[in-house]
Amino acid sequence: MGKTYEGGVPLAEVVRSGFVEGFHRGSVVVLDAGGAPVATAGDVASPVFPRSSNKPMQAVGMLRAGLSLTEPADVALISASHAGEEFHLERVAALLRSAGLDPSALHCPPELPVGELAREAVLRAGGGPTRIQMNCSGKHTGMLLTCLANGWPLDGYWRPGHPLQQRLTAAVEEFTGERAAAVGVDGCGAPVLAVSLTGLARAFLRLVSAEPGTEGRTVADAMRAYPEIVGGTQAEDTRVMRGVPGLLAKVGAEGVIAVALPGVGAVALKIDDGASRARMPVLVAALRRLGVDAPVLTEYAEIPLLGGGVPVGAVRSLW
Protein backbone atom coordinates (compact mmCIF):
# COMPACT_ATOMS: atom_id res chain seq x y z
CA MET A 1 0.00 0.00 0.00
CA GLY A 2 1.36 3.41 -0.96
CA LYS A 3 2.10 6.05 1.62
CA THR A 4 0.10 8.92 0.17
CA TYR A 5 -3.17 8.97 -1.72
CA GLU A 6 -2.35 10.19 -5.22
CA GLY A 7 -5.86 11.29 -6.12
CA GLY A 8 -8.20 9.97 -8.70
CA VAL A 9 -9.33 10.43 -12.27
CA PRO A 10 -12.45 12.11 -13.70
CA LEU A 11 -15.35 9.88 -12.65
CA ALA A 12 -18.37 12.15 -13.13
CA GLU A 13 -19.31 15.13 -15.24
CA VAL A 14 -21.56 18.07 -14.45
CA VAL A 15 -23.77 18.90 -17.44
CA ARG A 16 -25.95 22.02 -17.44
CA SER A 17 -28.15 22.87 -20.41
CA GLY A 18 -26.14 20.51 -22.58
CA PHE A 19 -22.86 22.18 -21.58
CA VAL A 20 -20.23 20.33 -19.53
CA GLU A 21 -19.36 22.80 -16.79
CA GLY A 22 -17.20 20.64 -14.58
CA PHE A 23 -15.94 17.27 -13.41
CA HIS A 24 -15.58 15.30 -10.20
CA ARG A 25 -12.41 13.26 -9.84
CA GLY A 26 -12.07 10.22 -7.63
CA SER A 27 -11.10 6.58 -7.25
CA VAL A 28 -13.18 3.40 -7.30
CA VAL A 29 -12.57 -0.32 -6.97
CA VAL A 30 -14.90 -3.18 -7.90
CA LEU A 31 -14.23 -6.66 -6.48
CA ASP A 32 -15.87 -9.91 -7.51
CA ALA A 33 -17.38 -12.39 -5.03
CA GLY A 34 -13.95 -13.89 -4.39
CA GLY A 35 -12.33 -10.53 -3.70
CA ALA A 36 -10.47 -10.22 -7.02
CA PRO A 37 -10.50 -6.83 -8.78
CA VAL A 38 -13.00 -6.56 -11.62
CA ALA A 39 -12.31 -2.91 -12.41
CA THR A 40 -10.49 0.02 -10.89
CA ALA A 41 -9.99 3.71 -11.55
CA GLY A 42 -7.69 6.14 -9.80
CA ASP A 43 -5.64 5.23 -6.75
CA VAL A 44 -7.23 2.28 -4.95
CA ALA A 45 -4.07 1.03 -3.22
CA SER A 46 -3.02 4.05 -1.13
CA PRO A 47 -4.66 4.92 2.20
CA VAL A 48 -7.63 7.24 2.58
CA PHE A 49 -9.85 8.00 5.54
CA PRO A 50 -13.08 6.06 4.92
CA ARG A 51 -14.68 8.14 7.65
CA SER A 52 -18.03 6.64 8.66
CA SER A 53 -17.67 3.76 6.21
CA ASN A 54 -15.41 2.25 8.91
CA LYS A 55 -18.33 2.04 11.35
CA PRO A 56 -19.44 -1.53 10.58
CA MET A 57 -15.97 -2.85 11.41
CA GLN A 58 -15.85 -0.71 14.55
CA ALA A 59 -19.19 -2.20 15.55
CA VAL A 60 -17.69 -5.66 15.12
CA GLY A 61 -14.91 -4.59 17.46
CA MET A 62 -17.43 -3.53 20.10
CA LEU A 63 -19.29 -6.84 19.94
CA ARG A 64 -16.05 -8.78 20.15
CA ALA A 65 -15.04 -6.72 23.18
CA GLY A 66 -18.14 -7.82 25.04
CA LEU A 67 -20.89 -5.38 24.10
CA SER A 68 -24.17 -7.26 24.42
CA LEU A 69 -27.19 -5.91 22.56
CA THR A 70 -30.41 -7.89 22.51
CA GLU A 71 -32.02 -5.91 19.69
CA PRO A 72 -30.56 -6.12 16.16
CA ALA A 73 -31.84 -2.57 15.64
CA ASP A 74 -29.39 -1.42 18.30
CA VAL A 75 -26.55 -3.17 16.46
CA ALA A 76 -27.58 -1.17 13.40
CA LEU A 77 -27.60 1.98 15.52
CA ILE A 78 -23.99 1.63 16.71
CA SER A 79 -23.02 1.22 13.03
CA ALA A 80 -25.05 4.23 11.91
CA SER A 81 -24.64 7.77 10.70
CA HIS A 82 -28.20 8.60 11.56
CA ALA A 83 -30.24 11.50 10.25
CA GLY A 84 -31.40 12.64 13.68
CA GLU A 85 -35.00 11.62 13.12
CA GLU A 86 -37.15 11.08 16.17
CA PHE A 87 -36.88 7.28 16.05
CA HIS A 88 -33.08 7.60 15.98
CA LEU A 89 -32.95 9.92 18.98
CA GLU A 90 -35.37 7.81 21.00
CA ARG A 91 -33.29 4.68 20.45
CA VAL A 92 -30.01 6.40 21.37
CA ALA A 93 -31.60 7.84 24.52
CA ALA A 94 -33.01 4.43 25.49
CA LEU A 95 -29.60 2.76 25.12
CA LEU A 96 -27.98 5.42 27.27
CA ARG A 97 -30.68 5.06 29.95
CA SER A 98 -30.24 1.28 29.96
CA ALA A 99 -26.67 1.88 31.12
CA GLY A 100 -27.54 4.63 33.59
CA LEU A 101 -26.06 7.31 31.35
CA ASP A 102 -27.36 10.50 29.82
CA PRO A 103 -26.26 12.40 26.69
CA SER A 104 -23.67 14.37 28.66
CA ALA A 105 -21.52 11.22 28.65
CA LEU A 106 -21.17 11.42 24.87
CA HIS A 107 -17.94 12.94 23.56
CA CYS A 108 -19.37 13.71 20.12
CA PRO A 109 -19.99 17.46 19.68
CA PRO A 110 -23.43 19.10 19.87
CA GLU A 111 -24.91 19.40 16.39
CA LEU A 112 -28.18 19.77 14.55
CA PRO A 113 -29.45 16.64 12.77
CA VAL A 114 -27.82 15.96 9.42
CA GLY A 115 -31.18 15.00 7.95
CA GLU A 116 -32.78 18.01 6.29
CA LEU A 117 -36.32 17.33 7.47
CA ALA A 118 -35.20 16.51 11.00
CA ARG A 119 -33.02 19.63 11.14
CA GLU A 120 -35.89 21.83 9.96
CA ALA A 121 -38.20 20.31 12.58
CA VAL A 122 -35.72 21.09 15.37
CA LEU A 123 -35.31 24.68 14.20
CA ARG A 124 -39.07 25.21 13.83
CA ALA A 125 -39.50 24.03 17.41
CA GLY A 126 -36.88 26.51 18.62
CA GLY A 127 -34.31 23.82 19.34
CA GLY A 128 -30.58 23.86 18.76
CA PRO A 129 -27.54 21.59 18.59
CA THR A 130 -27.30 18.67 21.03
CA ARG A 131 -24.91 15.75 21.39
CA ILE A 132 -27.61 13.14 20.89
CA GLN A 133 -28.59 14.68 17.56
CA MET A 134 -25.05 14.33 16.21
CA ASN A 135 -25.08 11.64 13.53
CA CYS A 136 -22.44 9.53 15.31
CA SER A 137 -24.21 9.44 18.69
CA GLY A 138 -25.18 5.79 18.17
CA LYS A 139 -21.55 4.78 17.67
CA HIS A 140 -20.47 6.76 20.71
CA THR A 141 -23.22 5.18 22.79
CA GLY A 142 -21.98 1.75 21.74
CA MET A 143 -18.46 2.74 22.71
CA LEU A 144 -19.61 3.86 26.16
CA LEU A 145 -21.54 0.64 26.76
CA THR A 146 -18.55 -1.43 25.63
CA CYS A 147 -16.39 0.37 28.19
CA LEU A 148 -18.91 -0.33 30.93
CA ALA A 149 -19.05 -4.01 29.96
CA ASN A 150 -15.28 -4.26 30.47
CA GLY A 151 -14.80 -1.96 33.42
CA TRP A 152 -12.78 0.41 31.26
CA PRO A 153 -12.76 4.12 32.15
CA LEU A 154 -15.31 6.25 30.31
CA ASP A 155 -12.98 9.22 30.48
CA GLY A 156 -10.98 9.38 27.29
CA TYR A 157 -12.81 6.51 25.60
CA TRP A 158 -12.29 8.36 22.31
CA ARG A 159 -8.49 8.51 22.55
CA PRO A 160 -6.48 6.13 20.31
CA GLY A 161 -4.58 4.66 23.25
CA HIS A 162 -7.72 3.67 25.17
CA PRO A 163 -8.29 -0.12 25.40
CA LEU A 164 -11.58 0.32 23.56
CA GLN A 165 -10.01 2.01 20.55
CA GLN A 166 -7.24 -0.58 20.43
CA ARG A 167 -9.91 -3.29 20.08
CA LEU A 168 -11.72 -1.35 17.36
CA THR A 169 -8.48 -0.79 15.48
CA ALA A 170 -7.80 -4.52 15.54
CA ALA A 171 -11.21 -5.23 13.98
CA VAL A 172 -10.74 -2.67 11.20
CA GLU A 173 -7.30 -4.03 10.40
CA GLU A 174 -8.49 -7.64 10.40
CA PHE A 175 -11.41 -7.05 8.03
CA THR A 176 -9.51 -4.78 5.64
CA GLY A 177 -6.44 -6.99 5.71
CA GLU A 178 -4.26 -3.91 6.20
CA ARG A 179 -2.45 -2.11 8.96
CA ALA A 180 -3.88 1.37 9.50
CA ALA A 181 -1.58 3.79 7.70
CA ALA A 182 -2.64 6.76 9.82
CA VAL A 183 -4.93 7.63 12.72
CA GLY A 184 -6.91 10.85 12.51
CA VAL A 185 -9.63 12.58 14.47
CA ASP A 186 -13.01 12.06 12.84
CA GLY A 187 -15.72 14.72 12.82
CA CYS A 188 -17.27 13.15 15.91
CA GLY A 189 -13.98 13.25 17.84
CA ALA A 190 -13.32 9.50 17.72
CA PRO A 191 -10.36 7.99 15.85
CA VAL A 192 -10.59 7.35 12.11
CA LEU A 193 -8.17 4.89 10.52
CA ALA A 194 -6.67 5.22 7.05
CA VAL A 195 -6.90 2.18 4.77
CA SER A 196 -7.06 1.73 1.01
CA LEU A 197 -10.26 1.61 -0.99
CA THR A 198 -9.37 -1.96 -1.90
CA GLY A 199 -9.08 -2.82 1.79
CA LEU A 200 -12.41 -1.12 2.48
CA ALA A 201 -14.19 -3.08 -0.27
CA ARG A 202 -12.56 -6.26 1.01
CA ALA A 203 -13.84 -5.56 4.51
CA PHE A 204 -17.44 -5.15 3.34
CA LEU A 205 -17.21 -8.35 1.33
CA ARG A 206 -15.97 -10.17 4.41
CA LEU A 207 -18.84 -8.77 6.48
CA VAL A 208 -21.56 -10.08 4.15
CA SER A 209 -19.72 -13.37 3.59
CA ALA A 210 -19.11 -14.10 7.28
CA GLU A 211 -20.60 -17.19 8.87
CA PRO A 212 -24.01 -16.72 10.55
CA GLY A 213 -23.63 -16.03 14.25
CA THR A 214 -20.24 -14.36 13.93
CA GLU A 215 -19.86 -10.73 14.90
CA GLY A 216 -19.25 -9.67 11.31
CA ARG A 217 -22.40 -11.33 10.05
CA THR A 218 -24.38 -10.01 13.03
CA VAL A 219 -23.47 -6.45 12.09
CA ALA A 220 -24.12 -6.96 8.38
CA ASP A 221 -27.49 -8.62 9.03
CA ALA A 222 -28.60 -5.92 11.48
CA MET A 223 -27.72 -3.09 9.11
CA ARG A 224 -29.56 -4.76 6.24
CA ALA A 225 -32.58 -5.53 8.40
CA TYR A 226 -32.83 -1.95 9.70
CA PRO A 227 -31.50 0.27 6.92
CA GLU A 228 -33.55 3.25 8.08
CA ILE A 229 -31.61 3.23 11.35
CA VAL A 230 -28.26 3.13 9.53
CA GLY A 231 -28.97 6.36 7.68
CA GLY A 232 -32.45 7.78 7.69
CA THR A 233 -35.67 7.89 5.76
CA GLN A 234 -34.04 9.57 2.74
CA ALA A 235 -30.39 8.57 3.21
CA GLU A 236 -28.54 7.16 0.21
CA ASP A 237 -27.25 4.03 1.95
CA THR A 238 -30.66 3.36 3.48
CA ARG A 239 -32.41 3.62 0.14
CA VAL A 240 -30.01 1.36 -1.76
CA MET A 241 -30.18 -1.28 0.97
CA ARG A 242 -33.97 -1.17 0.75
CA GLY A 243 -33.91 -1.32 -3.04
CA VAL A 244 -31.28 -4.02 -3.59
CA PRO A 245 -32.05 -7.09 -1.43
CA GLY A 246 -29.01 -8.36 0.44
CA LEU A 247 -26.88 -5.29 -0.23
CA LEU A 248 -24.83 -3.83 2.64
CA ALA A 249 -24.01 -0.14 2.23
CA LYS A 250 -22.45 2.59 4.34
CA VAL A 251 -21.57 6.13 3.32
CA GLY A 252 -18.69 8.14 4.73
CA ALA A 253 -17.86 11.82 4.70
CA GLU A 254 -15.72 13.32 1.93
CA GLY A 255 -17.48 11.43 -0.85
CA VAL A 256 -16.91 7.85 0.37
CA ILE A 257 -19.25 4.88 0.08
CA ALA A 258 -18.70 1.12 0.36
CA VAL A 259 -21.15 -1.64 -0.54
CA ALA A 260 -21.15 -5.43 -0.82
CA LEU A 261 -23.57 -8.08 -2.03
CA PRO A 262 -22.95 -11.71 -1.00
CA GLY A 263 -22.07 -13.97 -3.90
CA VAL A 264 -21.68 -10.96 -6.21
CA GLY A 265 -18.94 -8.60 -5.04
CA ALA A 266 -18.12 -5.25 -3.47
CA VAL A 267 -17.44 -1.62 -4.36
CA ALA A 268 -15.61 1.17 -2.54
CA LEU A 269 -15.15 4.65 -3.90
CA LYS A 270 -14.09 8.15 -2.95
CA ILE A 271 -14.89 11.42 -4.69
CA ASP A 272 -11.80 13.56 -4.20
CA ASP A 273 -13.52 16.91 -3.63
CA GLY A 274 -15.93 15.31 -1.15
CA ALA A 275 -19.00 16.07 -3.25
CA SER A 276 -21.77 13.69 -2.32
CA ARG A 277 -23.67 14.47 -5.53
CA ALA A 278 -21.16 12.51 -7.60
CA ARG A 279 -21.01 9.51 -5.27
CA MET A 280 -24.19 7.69 -6.27
CA PRO A 281 -23.93 7.94 -10.08
CA VAL A 282 -20.44 6.41 -9.88
CA LEU A 283 -21.66 3.71 -7.49
CA VAL A 284 -24.47 2.83 -9.89
CA ALA A 285 -21.97 2.48 -12.74
CA ALA A 286 -19.75 0.28 -10.57
CA LEU A 287 -22.60 -2.00 -9.47
CA ARG A 288 -23.72 -2.41 -13.05
CA ARG A 289 -20.26 -3.80 -13.83
CA LEU A 290 -21.17 -6.57 -11.38
CA GLY A 291 -24.51 -7.13 -13.12
CA VAL A 292 -26.48 -5.48 -10.32
CA ASP A 293 -29.43 -3.28 -11.23
CA ALA A 294 -32.67 -2.16 -9.60
CA PRO A 295 -35.14 0.72 -9.90
CA VAL A 296 -33.43 2.58 -7.03
CA LEU A 297 -30.15 2.49 -8.94
CA THR A 298 -31.85 3.93 -12.00
CA GLU A 299 -33.05 6.80 -9.77
CA TYR A 300 -29.47 7.50 -8.69
CA ALA A 301 -27.82 7.05 -12.10
CA GLU A 302 -28.06 10.81 -12.67
CA ILE A 303 -28.45 13.53 -10.05
CA PRO A 304 -30.57 16.40 -11.43
CA LEU A 305 -29.27 19.96 -11.64
CA LEU A 306 -31.84 22.73 -11.34
CA GLY A 307 -32.12 26.05 -13.10
CA GLY A 308 -35.01 28.33 -12.21
CA GLY A 309 -36.39 25.54 -10.06
CA VAL A 310 -36.65 23.00 -12.89
CA PRO A 311 -34.23 20.28 -14.07
CA VAL A 312 -31.80 21.59 -16.68
CA GLY A 313 -28.98 19.07 -16.42
CA ALA A 314 -27.41 16.36 -14.32
CA VAL A 315 -24.35 14.97 -12.59
CA ARG A 316 -23.62 11.65 -14.25
CA SER A 317 -20.91 9.01 -14.27
CA LEU A 318 -18.15 9.10 -16.85
CA TRP A 319 -16.85 5.70 -15.80
C-alpha positions as CSV (number, residue, x, y, z in Angstrom):
1,M,0.0,0.0,0.0
2,G,1.4,3.4,-1.0
3,K,2.1,6.0,1.6
4,T,0.1,8.9,0.2
5,Y,-3.2,9.0,-1.7
6,E,-2.3,10.2,-5.2
7,G,-5.9,11.3,-6.1
8,G,-8.2,10.0,-8.7
9,V,-9.3,10.4,-12.3
10,P,-12.5,12.1,-13.7
11,L,-15.3,9.9,-12.6
12,A,-18.4,12.2,-13.1
13,E,-19.3,15.1,-15.2
14,V,-21.6,18.1,-14.5
15,V,-23.8,18.9,-17.4
16,R,-26.0,22.0,-17.4
17,S,-28.2,22.9,-20.4
18,G,-26.1,20.5,-22.6
19,F,-22.9,22.2,-21.6
20,V,-20.2,20.3,-19.5
21,E,-19.4,22.8,-16.8
22,G,-17.2,20.6,-14.6
23,F,-15.9,17.3,-13.4
24,H,-15.6,15.3,-10.2
25,R,-12.4,13.3,-9.8
26,G,-12.1,10.2,-7.6
27,S,-11.1,6.6,-7.2
28,V,-13.2,3.4,-7.3
29,V,-12.6,-0.3,-7.0
30,V,-14.9,-3.2,-7.9
31,L,-14.2,-6.7,-6.5
32,D,-15.9,-9.9,-7.5
33,A,-17.4,-12.4,-5.0
34,G,-14.0,-13.9,-4.4
35,G,-12.3,-10.5,-3.7
36,A,-10.5,-10.2,-7.0
37,P,-10.5,-6.8,-8.8
38,V,-13.0,-6.6,-11.6
39,A,-12.3,-2.9,-12.4
40,T,-10.5,0.0,-10.9
41,A,-10.0,3.7,-11.6
42,G,-7.7,6.1,-9.8
43,D,-5.6,5.2,-6.8
44,V,-7.2,2.3,-5.0
45,A,-4.1,1.0,-3.2
46,S,-3.0,4.0,-1.1
47,P,-4.7,4.9,2.2
48,V,-7.6,7.2,2.6
49,F,-9.9,8.0,5.5
50,P,-13.1,6.1,4.9
51,R,-14.7,8.1,7.6
52,S,-18.0,6.6,8.7
53,S,-17.7,3.8,6.2
54,N,-15.4,2.3,8.9
55,K,-18.3,2.0,11.4
56,P,-19.4,-1.5,10.6
57,M,-16.0,-2.9,11.4
58,Q,-15.8,-0.7,14.5
59,A,-19.2,-2.2,15.5
60,V,-17.7,-5.7,15.1
61,G,-14.9,-4.6,17.5
62,M,-17.4,-3.5,20.1
63,L,-19.3,-6.8,19.9
64,R,-16.0,-8.8,20.2
65,A,-15.0,-6.7,23.2
66,G,-18.1,-7.8,25.0
67,L,-20.9,-5.4,24.1
68,S,-24.2,-7.3,24.4
69,L,-27.2,-5.9,22.6
70,T,-30.4,-7.9,22.5
71,E,-32.0,-5.9,19.7
72,P,-30.6,-6.1,16.2
73,A,-31.8,-2.6,15.6
74,D,-29.4,-1.4,18.3
75,V,-26.6,-3.2,16.5
76,A,-27.6,-1.2,13.4
77,L,-27.6,2.0,15.5
78,I,-24.0,1.6,16.7
79,S,-23.0,1.2,13.0
80,A,-25.1,4.2,11.9
81,S,-24.6,7.8,10.7
82,H,-28.2,8.6,11.6
83,A,-30.2,11.5,10.3
84,G,-31.4,12.6,13.7
85,E,-35.0,11.6,13.1
86,E,-37.1,11.1,16.2
87,F,-36.9,7.3,16.1
88,H,-33.1,7.6,16.0
89,L,-33.0,9.9,19.0
90,E,-35.4,7.8,21.0
91,R,-33.3,4.7,20.4
92,V,-30.0,6.4,21.4
93,A,-31.6,7.8,24.5
94,A,-33.0,4.4,25.5
95,L,-29.6,2.8,25.1
96,L,-28.0,5.4,27.3
97,R,-30.7,5.1,29.9
98,S,-30.2,1.3,30.0
99,A,-26.7,1.9,31.1
100,G,-27.5,4.6,33.6
101,L,-26.1,7.3,31.4
102,D,-27.4,10.5,29.8
103,P,-26.3,12.4,26.7
104,S,-23.7,14.4,28.7
105,A,-21.5,11.2,28.6
106,L,-21.2,11.4,24.9
107,H,-17.9,12.9,23.6
108,C,-19.4,13.7,20.1
109,P,-20.0,17.5,19.7
110,P,-23.4,19.1,19.9
111,E,-24.9,19.4,16.4
112,L,-28.2,19.8,14.6
113,P,-29.5,16.6,12.8
114,V,-27.8,16.0,9.4
115,G,-31.2,15.0,7.9
116,E,-32.8,18.0,6.3
117,L,-36.3,17.3,7.5
118,A,-35.2,16.5,11.0
119,R,-33.0,19.6,11.1
120,E,-35.9,21.8,10.0
121,A,-38.2,20.3,12.6
122,V,-35.7,21.1,15.4
123,L,-35.3,24.7,14.2
124,R,-39.1,25.2,13.8
125,A,-39.5,24.0,17.4
126,G,-36.9,26.5,18.6
127,G,-34.3,23.8,19.3
128,G,-30.6,23.9,18.8
129,P,-27.5,21.6,18.6
130,T,-27.3,18.7,21.0
131,R,-24.9,15.8,21.4
132,I,-27.6,13.1,20.9
133,Q,-28.6,14.7,17.6
134,M,-25.1,14.3,16.2
135,N,-25.1,11.6,13.5
136,C,-22.4,9.5,15.3
137,S,-24.2,9.4,18.7
138,G,-25.2,5.8,18.2
139,K,-21.6,4.8,17.7
140,H,-20.5,6.8,20.7
141,T,-23.2,5.2,22.8
142,G,-22.0,1.8,21.7
143,M,-18.5,2.7,22.7
144,L,-19.6,3.9,26.2
145,L,-21.5,0.6,26.8
146,T,-18.5,-1.4,25.6
147,C,-16.4,0.4,28.2
148,L,-18.9,-0.3,30.9
149,A,-19.0,-4.0,30.0
150,N,-15.3,-4.3,30.5
151,G,-14.8,-2.0,33.4
152,W,-12.8,0.4,31.3
153,P,-12.8,4.1,32.1
154,L,-15.3,6.2,30.3
155,D,-13.0,9.2,30.5
156,G,-11.0,9.4,27.3
157,Y,-12.8,6.5,25.6
158,W,-12.3,8.4,22.3
159,R,-8.5,8.5,22.6
160,P,-6.5,6.1,20.3
161,G,-4.6,4.7,23.3
162,H,-7.7,3.7,25.2
163,P,-8.3,-0.1,25.4
164,L,-11.6,0.3,23.6
165,Q,-10.0,2.0,20.6
166,Q,-7.2,-0.6,20.4
167,R,-9.9,-3.3,20.1
168,L,-11.7,-1.4,17.4
169,T,-8.5,-0.8,15.5
170,A,-7.8,-4.5,15.5
171,A,-11.2,-5.2,14.0
172,V,-10.7,-2.7,11.2
173,E,-7.3,-4.0,10.4
174,E,-8.5,-7.6,10.4
175,F,-11.4,-7.1,8.0
176,T,-9.5,-4.8,5.6
177,G,-6.4,-7.0,5.7
178,E,-4.3,-3.9,6.2
179,R,-2.4,-2.1,9.0
180,A,-3.9,1.4,9.5
181,A,-1.6,3.8,7.7
182,A,-2.6,6.8,9.8
183,V,-4.9,7.6,12.7
184,G,-6.9,10.9,12.5
185,V,-9.6,12.6,14.5
186,D,-13.0,12.1,12.8
187,G,-15.7,14.7,12.8
188,C,-17.3,13.2,15.9
189,G,-14.0,13.3,17.8
190,A,-13.3,9.5,17.7
191,P,-10.4,8.0,15.8
192,V,-10.6,7.3,12.1
193,L,-8.2,4.9,10.5
194,A,-6.7,5.2,7.0
195,V,-6.9,2.2,4.8
196,S,-7.1,1.7,1.0
197,L,-10.3,1.6,-1.0
198,T,-9.4,-2.0,-1.9
199,G,-9.1,-2.8,1.8
200,L,-12.4,-1.1,2.5
201,A,-14.2,-3.1,-0.3
202,R,-12.6,-6.3,1.0
203,A,-13.8,-5.6,4.5
204,F,-17.4,-5.1,3.3
205,L,-17.2,-8.4,1.3
206,R,-16.0,-10.2,4.4
207,L,-18.8,-8.8,6.5
208,V,-21.6,-10.1,4.2
209,S,-19.7,-13.4,3.6
210,A,-19.1,-14.1,7.3
211,E,-20.6,-17.2,8.9
212,P,-24.0,-16.7,10.6
213,G,-23.6,-16.0,14.3
214,T,-20.2,-14.4,13.9
215,E,-19.9,-10.7,14.9
216,G,-19.2,-9.7,11.3
217,R,-22.4,-11.3,10.0
218,T,-24.4,-10.0,13.0
219,V,-23.5,-6.5,12.1
220,A,-24.1,-7.0,8.4
221,D,-27.5,-8.6,9.0
222,A,-28.6,-5.9,11.5
223,M,-27.7,-3.1,9.1
224,R,-29.6,-4.8,6.2
225,A,-32.6,-5.5,8.4
226,Y,-32.8,-2.0,9.7
227,P,-31.5,0.3,6.9
228,E,-33.6,3.3,8.1
229,I,-31.6,3.2,11.3
230,V,-28.3,3.1,9.5
231,G,-29.0,6.4,7.7
232,G,-32.4,7.8,7.7
233,T,-35.7,7.9,5.8
234,Q,-34.0,9.6,2.7
235,A,-30.4,8.6,3.2
236,E,-28.5,7.2,0.2
237,D,-27.2,4.0,1.9
238,T,-30.7,3.4,3.5
239,R,-32.4,3.6,0.1
240,V,-30.0,1.4,-1.8
241,M,-30.2,-1.3,1.0
242,R,-34.0,-1.2,0.8
243,G,-33.9,-1.3,-3.0
244,V,-31.3,-4.0,-3.6
245,P,-32.1,-7.1,-1.4
246,G,-29.0,-8.4,0.4
247,L,-26.9,-5.3,-0.2
248,L,-24.8,-3.8,2.6
249,A,-24.0,-0.1,2.2
250,K,-22.4,2.6,4.3
251,V,-21.6,6.1,3.3
252,G,-18.7,8.1,4.7
253,A,-17.9,11.8,4.7
254,E,-15.7,13.3,1.9
255,G,-17.5,11.4,-0.8
256,V,-16.9,7.8,0.4
257,I,-19.3,4.9,0.1
258,A,-18.7,1.1,0.4
259,V,-21.2,-1.6,-0.5
260,A,-21.1,-5.4,-0.8
261,L,-23.6,-8.1,-2.0
262,P,-23.0,-11.7,-1.0
263,G,-22.1,-14.0,-3.9
264,V,-21.7,-11.0,-6.2
265,G,-18.9,-8.6,-5.0
266,A,-18.1,-5.3,-3.5
267,V,-17.4,-1.6,-4.4
268,A,-15.6,1.2,-2.5
269,L,-15.1,4.7,-3.9
270,K,-14.1,8.1,-2.9
271,I,-14.9,11.4,-4.7
272,D,-11.8,13.6,-4.2
273,D,-13.5,16.9,-3.6
274,G,-15.9,15.3,-1.1
275,A,-19.0,16.1,-3.3
276,S,-21.8,13.7,-2.3
277,R,-23.7,14.5,-5.5
278,A,-21.2,12.5,-7.6
279,R,-21.0,9.5,-5.3
280,M,-24.2,7.7,-6.3
281,P,-23.9,7.9,-10.1
282,V,-20.4,6.4,-9.9
283,L,-21.7,3.7,-7.5
284,V,-24.5,2.8,-9.9
285,A,-22.0,2.5,-12.7
286,A,-19.8,0.3,-10.6
287,L,-22.6,-2.0,-9.5
288,R,-23.7,-2.4,-13.1
289,R,-20.3,-3.8,-13.8
290,L,-21.2,-6.6,-11.4
291,G,-24.5,-7.1,-13.1
292,V,-26.5,-5.5,-10.3
293,D,-29.4,-3.3,-11.2
294,A,-32.7,-2.2,-9.6
295,P,-35.1,0.7,-9.9
296,V,-33.4,2.6,-7.0
297,L,-30.2,2.5,-8.9
298,T,-31.9,3.9,-12.0
299,E,-33.0,6.8,-9.8
300,Y,-29.5,7.5,-8.7
301,A,-27.8,7.0,-12.1
302,E,-28.1,10.8,-12.7
303,I,-28.4,13.5,-10.0
304,P,-30.6,16.4,-11.4
305,L,-29.3,20.0,-11.6
306,L,-31.8,22.7,-11.3
307,G,-32.1,26.0,-13.1
308,G,-35.0,28.3,-12.2
309,G,-36.4,25.5,-10.1
310,V,-36.7,23.0,-12.9
311,P,-34.2,20.3,-14.1
312,V,-31.8,21.6,-16.7
313,G,-29.0,19.1,-16.4
314,A,-27.4,16.4,-14.3
315,V,-24.3,15.0,-12.6
316,R,-23.6,11.6,-14.3
317,S,-20.9,9.0,-14.3
318,L,-18.2,9.1,-16.8
319,W,-16.9,5.7,-15.8
